[in-house]
């Protein structure tokens, strides 16, 4: 597979996820700080019994929250004390500044939960690994630590390119490889002719987005069972993860850390900086 795309591309989708494992929101522009897009994974629920962060990586417990809509009642751009609204399956909206906001969501999942607006020093989540060849575990559940003080799985920024999505579609034409299955912050458009897992060649390199945002790509983004779950009009499909495992070590896209922040926007150029 090619690992081209050395010149970079253009941001065609910009997304953040206000509550971990709930539905994301599409943005036209956003501010990037040391912890990625401001407002990304700002909130999370915690299981009162285990103390672990609620994540759809364990769908048997938490899959019901995965496609629940979230919106900002008071955004991080407007206030140092932002407030989110999330919608329950019956249509009711609850606000994070309501002390009882977590109760109906806990009832939905059959477990008591609380809503956190900041991470503890060290938190973890449970991850279920389906029986798919090429994964680090098969038919197992593991405890996965998260970066201290955050609700991120591994890093504050996640990018995927159109070249990778095109390649996956060609490898498994029956699968619907929509970007939202992979929950990236940035979808980067590369020329139509680009094929292969281009981002693999970005690991260890620095990226510049727009006028001032600079990132360092740290590692490939290992995928999990969440990519196989239904979302809106996307059906459940284990073949999504199986294809990534078979052809690219179960990685789709890359993680990055922030070197310098600033504003980004849909249409912003992304440049791979030379060493």
C-alpha positions in Angstrom: 0.0 0.0 0.0 1.1 3.5 -0.7 2.1 5.8 2.1 2.2 9.0 0.0 0.3 12.1 0.8 3.5 13.8 1.9 2.3 17.3 0.9 -0.9 17.1 3.0 -4.4 17.9 2.1 -7.5 19.8 3.2 -9.7 19.4 6.2 -13.2 18.5 4.9 -14.8 17.5 8.2 -14.2 18.8 11.7 -15.9 17.1 14.7 -15.9 17.0 18.5 -17.6 14.8 20.9 -18.8 16.7 24.0 -19.6 13.6 26.0 -17.4 10.5 25.8 -19.1 7.7 23.7 -22.2 9.9 22.8 -22.9 11.3 19.4 -20.6 13.9 18.0 -21.2 17.3 16.4 -20.0 18.7 13.1 -18.3 22.1 13.3 -17.4 24.7 10.7 -14.6 26.0 12.9 -13.1 25.3 16.3 -10.3 26.4 18.6 -7.5 23.9 19.3 -5.8 24.0 22.7 -3.3 21.7 24.5 -6.0 19.1 24.9 -7.2 19.1 21.3 -10.4 20.7 20.1 -11.9 22.8 22.9 -14.9 21.0 24.3 -13.9 17.5 22.9 -14.6 14.7 25.5 -15.3 17.5 28.0 -17.8 15.3 29.9 -18.1 11.6 30.7 -20.2 9.3 32.8 -18.8 7.1 35.5 -20.1 3.8 36.6 -20.8 4.1 40.3 -20.1 0.5 41.1 -16.8 0.0 39.3 -15.6 3.6 39.2 -14.8 3.1 35.5 -15.6 5.6 32.8 -18.7 4.7 30.7 -17.6 3.8 27.2 -19.3 2.1 24.2 -16.1 0.0 23.9 -18.1 -2.3 26.2 -21.4 -2.3 24.3 -23.1 -5.0 26.4 -23.2 -2.4 29.2 -23.1 0.9 27.5 -24.1 0.5 23.8 -27.4 2.3 24.4 -25.7 5.6 24.9 -23.7 5.5 21.7 -26.1 7.2 19.3 -27.7 9.7 21.8 -27.6 13.3 20.6 -25.7 16.0 22.5 -25.7 19.7 22.1 -24.3 22.7 24.0 -26.6 24.7 26.2 -23.5 26.9 27.1 -20.5 26.1 25.0 -16.8 26.2 26.2 -16.3 29.2 23.8 -19.0 31.1 25.8 -18.2 30.2 29.4 -15.6 28.6 31.7 -18.5 26.5 33.1 -20.0 24.9 29.9 -23.3 23.0 30.0 -24.3 20.2 27.7 -27.8 18.8 26.9 -28.2 15.2 25.9 -31.3 13.5 24.6 -32.8 10.3 25.9 -34.4 7.7 23.6 -37.9 8.9 24.4 -37.0 12.5 23.3 -36.5 14.1 26.7 -33.5 16.4 27.0 -31.4 16.6 30.2 -28.8 19.2 31.2 -25.4 18.7 32.8 -26.2 21.4 35.4 -29.2 19.4 36.7 -27.9 17.3 39.7 -30.3 14.5 38.6 -29.3 14.5 34.9 -27.5 11.1 35.1 -30.3 9.2 36.7 -32.4 8.4 33.6 -29.3 7.4 31.6 -28.3 5.1 34.4 -31.8 3.6 34.4 -31.5 3.1 30.6 -28.4 1.0 31.0 -29.5 -0.6 34.3 -26.6 0.8 36.3 -26.1 3.8 38.5 -23.9 6.5 36.9 -22.7 10.0 37.6 -21.7 12.8 35.2 -18.2 14.2 35.4 -17.0 17.5 33.9 -13.3 16.8 34.6 -11.2 13.7 34.7 -9.6 12.3 37.8 -5.8 11.8 37.9 -6.1 8.3 36.6 -9.2 6.7 35.1 -9.8 3.6 33.1 -12.6 2.0 31.0 -13.6 -1.5 30.1 -13.1 -2.7 26.5 -14.7 -5.7 24.9 -12.6 -7.4 22.2 -14.7 -9.4 19.7 -13.5 -12.7 18.2 -11.7 -11.2 15.2 -8.3 -12.4 14.0 -5.6 -9.8 14.3 -6.8 -8.0 17.4 -4.6 -7.9 20.5 -7.2 -9.9 22.4 -10.1 -12.1 21.2 -13.4 -12.7 23.0 -12.1 -10.9 26.1 -12.8 -7.8 28.2 -9.8 -5.7 29.4 -9.2 -2.7 31.6 -7.7 0.2 29.5 -6.1 3.2 31.2 -6.7 6.7 29.8 -4.2 9.6 29.8 -4.2 11.2 33.3 -6.6 14.1 33.6 -8.5 13.4 30.4 -11.3 11.4 28.9 -9.4 10.4 25.8 -8.5 6.9 24.9 -4.9 7.6 23.9 -4.3 11.1 22.6 -6.2 14.4 22.2 -6.5 14.5 18.4 -7.5 11.9 15.9 -7.2 12.2 12.1 -8.2 10.0 9.2 -7.8 10.6 5.5 -10.1 10.0 2.5 -7.3 7.8 1.0 -7.7 5.4 3.9 -11.5 5.4 3.7 -11.3 4.8 -0.1 -8.9 1.9 0.4 -11.1 0.2 3.0 -14.1 0.5 0.8 -12.2 -1.2 -2.1 -11.0 -4.0 0.3 -14.6 -4.6 1.6 -17.1 -3.1 -0.8 -20.1 -4.4 1.2 -19.0 -2.2 4.2 -20.2 1.3 4.7 -16.9 3.0 5.6 -18.3 6.4 6.6 -15.9 8.6 8.6 -18.4 8.8 11.5 -17.8 5.2 12.3 -14.3 6.1 13.4 -15.2 9.3 15.3 -12.2 11.4 14.1 -11.7 15.0 14.9 -10.4 15.7 11.4 -11.1 14.1 8.1 -8.4 15.1 5.6 -9.1 15.0 1.9 -6.3 13.8 -0.3 -6.2 13.8 -4.1 -8.6 11.2 -5.6 -5.7 9.1 -6.9 -4.2 8.6 -3.4 -4.7 5.1 -2.1 -3.4 3.2 0.9 -3.1 3.9 4.6 -1.4 7.2 4.0 -1.4 8.3 7.6 1.0 5.5 8.5 3.7 7.5 6.8 2.9 10.5 9.0 3.8 8.9 12.3 6.6 10.8 13.9 6.0 13.8 11.6 4.6 17.2 12.3 1.5 18.6 10.7 0.4 22.2 10.3 -3.3 23.0 10.0 -4.4 26.4 8.9 -2.4 29.4 10.1 -1.1 28.3 13.5 -2.1 24.8 14.7 0.7 22.3 14.7 0.4 18.7 15.7 2.9 15.8 16.1 1.6 12.4 14.9 2.3 9.9 17.7 0.9 6.6 16.7 -1.7 4.7 14.6 -5.2 4.6 15.9 -6.1 1.1 17.0 -9.7 0.3 16.3 -12.2 -1.4 18.6 -15.7 -2.9 18.6 -17.3 0.6 18.4 -16.5 0.7 14.7 -18.9 -2.2 14.2 -21.9 -0.8 16.1 -24.9 0.7 14.4 -25.1 4.5 14.1 -28.1 6.2 12.6 -28.4 4.7 9.2 -25.2 2.7 9.5 -25.9 -1.0 10.3 -24.0 -3.2 12.7 -21.1 -4.7 10.7 -18.2 -6.8 12.2 -16.6 -6.7 8.7 -15.6 -3.1 9.3 -13.2 -4.1 12.1 -12.2 -7.4 10.5 -11.1 -5.5 7.3 -9.0 -3.1 9.3 -7.4 -5.9 11.3 -6.6 -8.0 8.2 -5.1 -5.2 6.2 -3.6 -2.6 8.6 -3.1 -4.1 12.1 -6.6 -3.0 13.1 -5.5 0.7 12.7 -7.5 3.4 10.9 -6.1 6.9 11.1 -3.6 8.3 13.5 -3.4 10.0 16.9 -1.6 13.3 17.5 -0.6 15.6 20.3 -0.8 19.4 20.0 2.4 21.4 19.7 0.7 24.8 19.2 -3.0 25.8 19.2 -5.2 28.2 17.4 -8.2 28.2 15.1 -9.0 25.6 12.5 -11.9 25.5 10.0 -13.5 23.3 7.4 -11.4 23.9 4.3 -8.2 24.6 6.2 -5.0 23.3 4.5 -3.1 20.5 6.2 0.6 20.4 5.5 3.1 17.6 6.4 6.2 19.5 7.5 9.6 18.3 6.3 12.1 17.0 8.8 
